[in-house]
Amino acid sequence: RQKILEAAERLEYKVPSAKRQAGQRLTFAALYTHGQELEINDPYYLAMRYGIETQCEKLGITLVSCYDFKGDRPLVAADGLLVIGKPQPATQAALEQQDLPLVYLDGVTNDPRFDCVSVDLAKISQKVIDFFISRGYLRIGFIGGRDDPEYADQREQAFVDYGRSKKVVQPQDVYYGDFSSQAGYQCAMKMLGSSSDYPPALFVATDSIAIGVLRALHEHGIKVPEQLALISVNDIPTARFVYPALSTVRIHSETIGAQGVNLLMERLRDDRTIPLSVFVPSSLQLRDTTTSE
């Protein structure tokens, strides 16, 4: 008996929790930092939720969802937390005080203390700039969104930094609003209304924003891609059906949701304490808003 106890202590063996021993269903709480109406305007988040729900059902996990979570409501009883989106600093601090395992999805990615599943948005910005440069464009604009007006989105920041290093980005060619099609329309109207000197290539942060941008370009009679080429991000189902069909970077948001569930399940099952960061790869889908040459 003494040898067994010594071996267990040396190996840091932990007895599985009573809940898992008894075979009871686990309960995960999905805390969405955005409101549910955002899923109507941006299927990117709808696909992520579908990935979470499908994987929980596959693994026999009870899922409780909470939208527009800002830390001002008591948490439901759960075995683990899935935090979707980028929480405000106060909300993040409150979550990290909980004695529960948690995984950030599409949010906190630079904190080595926590599991995160996301996509490398900075690399996407660089990839788009490199593509445009390879096609001979020497001036590239940006239309994006911000959750907080005071802080640039990761795509925007990477675009500005990398674009300036390549000498293809000018400060007056960067516009932002929120992440809606209406904001994209307004930003594009501002860009086109200021002067006829607009950039011949445009990187747009999401497909939803790009749909609004396309409307503004149509109203101004600007031919796409002959007069202005455009690449956006997400590859939502609508992207291939708008006119012209959007060239876009495909992000597998459903996979982000499913992998978040897998990480949380694995942490509970194996008592893993080392945090993991998972980056889901992306791919450029070229369609009609860029030239075929």
QUIBEL-V850994 format. One record per pair of residues at least 24 apart in sequence whose ideal C-beta (glycine too) atoms are under 10 Angstrom apart, sorted by the first residue. I is the first residue (numbers start at 1). J is the second residue. D is the distance in whole Angstrom. If there is no record, write none. Layout:
I,J,D  I,J,D
This chain:
12,271,9  12,273,9  13,271,9  14,270,10  14,271,5  14,273,10  15,271,10  16,268,9  16,269,8  16,270,10  16,271,8  17,79,9  17,268,8  17,271,9  19,79,7  19,268,9  20,79,9  20,268,7  20,269,7  20,271,10  23,60,10  24,62,10  24,79,10  25,59,10  25,60,6  25,61,7  25,62,5  25,79,9  26,56,9  26,59,8  26,60,8  26,61,5  26,62,7  26,63,10  26,78,8  26,79,5  26,80,7  26,264,9  26,265,7  26,268,7  26,269,9  27,56,10  27,61,7  27,62,4  27,63,8  27,64,6  27,76,8  27,77,7  27,78,5  27,79,5  27,80,8  28,52,8  28,55,10  28,56,6  28,59,9  28,61,5  28,62,7  28,63,6  28,64,7  28,65,10  28,76,10  28,78,6  28,79,7  28,80,5  28,81,7  28,82,6  28,100,10  28,101,10  28,102,10  28,103,9  28,260,9  28,261,7  28,264,6  28,265,8  28,268,9  29,62,10  29,63,8  29,64,5  29,65,8  29,66,6  29,69,9  29,75,6  29,76,5  29,77,9  29,78,4  29,79,9  29,80,8  29,81,5  29,82,7  29,83,9  29,100,9  29,102,9  30,56,9  30,63,6  30,64,7  30,65,5  30,66,7  30,67,9  30,69,9  30,78,9  30,81,8  30,82,5  30,83,8  30,84,6  30,105,9  30,257,9  30,260,9  30,261,9  31,64,9  31,65,8  31,66,5  31,67,9  31,68,10  31,69,4  31,70,10  31,71,9  31,73,10  31,75,8  31,76,10  31,78,10  31,81,6  31,82,7  31,83,5  31,84,7  31,85,9  31,87,8  31,91,9  31,95,8  31,102,9  31,105,10  32,65,7  32,66,7  32,67,5  32,68,7  32,69,6  32,82,9  32,83,8  32,84,5  32,85,6  32,105,10  33,66,10  33,67,9  33,68,8  33,69,6  33,70,8  33,71,10  33,83,7  33,84,7  33,85,4  33,86,6  33,87,5  33,88,8  33,91,7  33,92,10  33,106,9  33,107,7  33,147,8  34,67,7  34,68,7  34,69,9  34,84,8  34,85,5  34,86,9  34,147,9  34,179,9  35,67,6  35,68,4  35,69,10  36,65,9  36,67,5  36,68,8  37,67,9  37,68,9  38,67,9  38,68,9  38,85,9  38,178,10  38,179,8  38,180,9  38,208,9  39,67,9  41,178,10  41,179,8  41,180,6  41,181,7  41,182,9  41,206,10  41,208,6  41,211,10  42,145,10  42,179,6  42,180,8  42,181,9  42,206,7  42,207,8  42,208,5  42,209,9  42,234,8  42,236,7  42,253,10  43,207,8  43,208,8  43,234,8  43,235,10  43,236,4  43,237,6  43,238,7  43,239,10  43,253,8  44,106,9  44,179,9  44,206,7  44,207,8  44,208,8  44,233,9  44,234,5  44,235,9  44,236,6  44,251,7  44,253,5  44,254,10  44,256,10  45,84,8  45,85,8  45,106,8  45,179,10  45,234,10  45,253,7  45,257,9  46,236,9  46,237,10  46,253,8  46,254,9  47,234,9  47,236,8  47,237,9  47,251,9  47,252,8  47,253,4  47,254,5  47,255,9  47,256,9  47,257,7  48,84,7  48,85,9  48,105,7  48,106,7  48,117,10  48,251,10  48,252,10  48,253,4  48,254,7  48,255,9  48,256,6  48,257,4  48,258,9  48,260,9  49,84,8  49,253,9  49,254,9  49,257,6  50,253,9  50,254,6  50,257,7  50,258,9  51,105,9  51,252,9  51,253,7  51,254,4  51,255,6  51,256,7  51,257,3  51,258,4  51,259,8  51,260,8  51,261,8  52,82,6  52,84,8  52,105,8  52,254,9  52,256,9  52,257,4  52,258,7  52,259,10  52,260,7  52,261,6  53,257,8  53,258,10  53,261,9  54,254,8  54,257,8  54,258,7  54,261,9  55,254,9  55,255,10  55,257,7  55,258,4  55,259,8  55,260,8  55,261,4  55,262,7  55,264,10  55,265,8  56,82,9  56,257,9  56,258,9  56,261,6  56,264,10  56,265,9  57,261,10  58,258,9  58,261,9  58,262,10  59,258,10  59,261,7  59,262,8  59,265,6  59,269,10  61,261,7  61,264,9  61,265,7  61,268,10  63,261,9  69,95,9  70,94,9  71,95,7  71,97,10  75,100,8  78,102,10  79,264,8  79,265,10  79,268,6  80,115,10  80,261,9  80,263,9  80,264,4  80,265,8  80,267,7  80,268,6  81,264,8  82,115,10  82,117,9  82,257,8  82,260,5  82,261,7  82,263,9  82,264,6  83,107,6  83,108,8  83,114,9  83,116,10  83,260,9  84,117,10  84,256,9  84,257,8  84,260,8  85,147,8  86,147,6  86,148,9  86,151,10  86,153,9  86,154,9  87,147,10  88,147,9  88,148,8  100,264,10  100,268,10  101,263,9  101,264,6  101,265,10  101,266,10  101,267,5  101,268,6  101,271,10  101,272,9  101,273,10  102,260,10  102,263,10  102,264,8  102,267,9  103,259,9  103,260,5  103,261,8  103,262,9  103,263,5  103,264,5  103,265,10  103,266,10  103,267,8  103,275,9  103,276,9  103,278,9  104,260,8  104,263,10  104,277,9  105,253,9  105,256,6  105,257,7  105,259,8  105,260,4  105,261,9  105,263,9  105,264,10  105,278,10  106,251,9  106,253,8  106,256,6  106,257,9  106,260,9  106,280,10  108,277,10  109,154,9  109,277,6  109,278,10  109,279,8  110,154,10  110,277,9  111,275,8  111,277,9  112,274,10  112,275,6  112,277,8  113,275,6  114,275,5  114,276,9  114,277,9  115,259,10  115,260,8  115,263,5  115,264,7  115,266,9  115,267,7  115,272,9  115,274,10  115,275,5  115,276,5  115,277,7  115,278,8  116,260,9  116,263,9  116,275,8  116,276,8  116,277,5  116,278,7  116,279,9  117,255,9  117,256,5  117,257,8  117,258,9  117,259,5  117,260,5  117,261,9  117,262,9  117,263,7  117,264,10  117,276,9  117,277,8  117,278,5  117,279,8  117,280,7  118,154,9  118,251,10  118,256,7  118,259,10  118,260,10  118,277,8  118,278,8  118,279,6  118,280,7  119,154,10  119,233,9  119,234,10  119,249,9  119,251,5  119,252,8  119,253,8  119,255,10  119,256,7  119,278,10  119,279,6  119,280,5  119,281,8  119,282,6  120,154,9  120,158,9  120,279,5  120,280,9  120,281,8  120,282,7  121,153,8  121,154,4  121,155,5  121,156,9  121,157,9  121,158,7  121,159,10  121,205,9  121,233,8  121,249,9  121,251,9  121,279,10  121,282,9  122,154,6  122,155,8  122,157,8  122,158,4  122,159,9  122,161,9  122,162,8  123,158,8  123,162,10  123,249,10  123,279,9  123,281,9  123,282,8  124,154,9  124,155,7  124,158,8  124,159,9  124,203,9  124,205,10  124,231,10  124,233,6  124,249,5  124,251,8  124,282,6  124,284,9  125,153,10  125,154,8  125,155,5  125,156,8  125,157,8  125,158,4  125,159,4  125,160,9  125,161,9  125,162,6  125,163,8  125,203,7  125,205,9  125,233,9  125,249,9  126,158,6  126,159,8  126,161,9  126,162,5  126,163,9  126,165,10  126,166,9  127,162,10  127,231,9  127,249,7  127,282,8  127,283,10  127,284,7  128,155,9  128,158,10  128,159,8  128,162,10  128,163,10  128,201,9  128,202,10  128,203,5  128,204,10  128,231,5  128,232,9  128,233,8  128,247,9  128,248,10  128,249,7  128,284,8  129,158,9  129,159,7  129,162,6  129,163,6  129,165,9  129,166,6  129,168,7  129,169,8  129,201,9  129,203,7  129,231,10  130,162,9  130,166,8  131,201,9  131,203,10  131,229,10  131,231,7  131,247,9  131,249,10  131,284,7  131,286,9  131,290,8  132,163,9  132,166,10  132,168,7  132,199,10  132,200,9  132,201,5  132,202,9  132,203,8  132,229,7  132,231,8  132,290,9  133,163,10  133,166,6  133,167,10  133,168,6  133,201,9  135,201,8  135,225,10  135,229,7  135,290,8  135,291,7  135,293,7  136,200,10  136,201,10  136,291,10  136,293,9  137,168,7  137,199,8  137,200,6  137,201,4  137,202,10  137,229,7  138,166,9  138,167,8  138,168,6  138,199,9  138,200,8  138,201,9  139,163,10  139,167,10  139,168,6  139,169,8  139,170,7  139,173,7  139,197,10  139,198,9  139,199,5  139,200,6  139,201,7  140,166,9  140,168,5  140,169,6  140,170,9  140,173,7  140,199,6  140,200,8  140,201,5  140,202,7  140,203,6  140,229,9  140,231,10  141,168,10  141,169,8  141,170,8  141,172,9  141,173,4  141,174,7  141,175,8  141,187,10  141,188,10  141,191,7  141,198,7  141,199,4  141,200,9  141,201,7  141,202,5  141,203,7  141,204,9  141,228,9  141,230,10  142,169,7  142,173,7  142,174,5  142,175,7  142,176,8  142,187,10  142,191,10  142,199,9  142,202,7  142,203,5  142,204,8  142,205,8  143,173,9  143,174,8  143,175,5  143,176,7  143,177,8  143,183,9  143,184,6  143,185,10  143,186,10  143,187,5  143,188,6  143,190,9  143,191,7  143,202,6  143,203,8  143,204,5  143,205,7  143,206,10  143,209,6  143,210,8  143,212,9  143,213,6  143,216,10  143,230,9  143,232,9  144,174,8  144,175,8  144,176,5  144,177,8  144,178,10  144,179,8  144,183,9  144,184,9  144,187,8  144,203,8  144,204,7  144,205,4  144,206,8  144,209,7  144,233,9  145,176,6  145,177,6  145,178,5  145,179,4  145,180,8  145,183,6  145,184,8  145,187,9  145,204,10  145,205,6  145,206,7  145,208,9  145,209,6  146,176,5  146,177,8  146,178,7  146,179,8  146,183,10  146,205,9  147,178,8  147,179,8  149,176,8  149,177,9  149,178,9  152,176,8  153,179,9  153,205,6  153,206,10  154,205,10  155,203,8  155,204,10  155,205,5  155,206,9  155,233,7  155,249,10  156,203,9  156,205,7  159,203,6  159,205,9  163,203,9  168,199,9  168,201,8  169,199,9  169,203,9  170,199,8  172,197,9  172,198,10  172,199,9  173,197,10  173,198,8  173,199,5  173,201,10  173,202,9  173,203,10  174,199,10  174,203,10  175,202,10  175,204,10  175,213,10  176,205,8  176,209,9  177,205,10  177,209,8  177,212,9  178,209,9  179,205,7  179,206,6  179,208,6  179,209,6  180,206,9  180,208,6  180,209,7  180,211,10  180,212,7  181,206,9  181,207,9  181,208,5  181,209,7  181,210,8  181,211,5  181,212,4  181,213,9  181,214,9  181,215,8  181,238,10  182,208,10  182,209,9  182,211,10  182,212,6  182,215,10  183,208,9  183,209,6  183,212,7  183,213,10  184,208,7  184,209,4  184,210,6  184,211,7  184,212,3  184,213,4  184,214,8  184,215,8  184,216,8  184,232,9  185,209,9  185,211,8  185,212,3  185,213,7  185,214,9  185,215,5  185,216,5  185,217,10  185,219,9  186,212,7  186,213,10  186,216,8  187,212,8  187,213,7  187,216,8  188,212,7  188,213,4  188,214,8  188,215,8  188,216,3  188,217,6  188,219,9  188,220,8  188,222,9  188,228,10  188,230,10  189,213,9  189,215,9  189,216,5  189,217,10  189,219,8  189,220,8  190,216,9  191,216,8  191,217,10  191,220,10  191,228,10  192,216,6  192,217,8  192,219,9  192,220,5  192,222,7  192,228,9  193,220,9  196,220,10  198,222,8  198,227,9  198,228,7  199,228,8  199,229,10  200,225,9  200,226,10  200,227,7  200,228,6  200,229,7  201,225,9  201,228,7  201,229,5  201,230,8  201,231,8  201,290,9  202,228,6  202,229,7  202,230,5  202,231,8  202,232,9  202,289,9  203,229,10  203,230,8  203,231,6  203,232,8  203,233,8  203,249,10  204,230,6  204,231,7  204,232,4  204,233,7  204,246,9  204,248,9  204,289,9  205,232,7  205,233,6  205,234,9  206,232,6  206,233,6  206,234,5  206,236,8  206,248,9  206,249,10  206,251,10  207,232,5  207,233,7  207,234,5  207,235,7  207,236,5  207,237,9  207,238,7  207,239,5  207,240,10  207,242,9  207,246,6  207,248,6  207,249,9  207,251,10  208,232,9  208,233,10  208,234,8  208,236,7  208,238,8  208,239,10  209,233,9  209,234,10  210,234,9  210,236,10  210,238,10  210,239,8  210,242,8  210,246,6  210,247,9  210,248,7  210,289,8  211,236,9  211,238,7  211,239,8  211,242,6  211,246,8  213,246,10  213,289,10  214,242,6  214,243,8  214,244,8  214,246,8  214,289,8  215,242,9  217,244,10  217,289,10  218,243,8  218,244,10  224,288,8  224,289,5  224,290,9  225,287,10  225,288,7  225,289,5  225,290,5  225,291,5  225,292,9  226,291,8  228,289,9  229,289,6  229,290,5  229,291,6  230,288,10  230,289,4  230,290,7  231,284,8  231,285,9  231,286,8  231,287,10  231,289,7  231,290,6  232,289,8  233,282,8  233,284,10  234,282,9  235,282,9  235,283,8  235,284,9  235,285,6  235,287,10  239,285,8  239,287,8  239,289,9  240,285,8  240,287,6  240,288,9  242,287,10  242,288,9  242,289,9  243,288,8  243,289,10  244,287,7  244,288,3  244,289,5  244,290,9  245,285,9  245,286,10  245,287,4  245,288,4  245,289,7  246,285,8  246,286,10  246,287,6  246,288,8  246,289,5  246,290,9  247,284,8  247,285,7  247,286,5  247,287,5  247,288,7  247,289,5  247,290,4  247,291,10  248,282,10  248,283,10  248,284,8  248,285,5  248,286,9  248,287,7  248,289,8  248,290,10  249,282,5  249,283,7  249,284,5  249,285,7  250,281,9  250,282,6  250,283,5  250,284,8  250,285,5  251,280,7  251,281,9  251,282,5  251,283,9  252,280,5  252,281,8  252,282,8  252,283,9  253,280,8  254,280,10  255,280,5  255,281,9  256,280,5
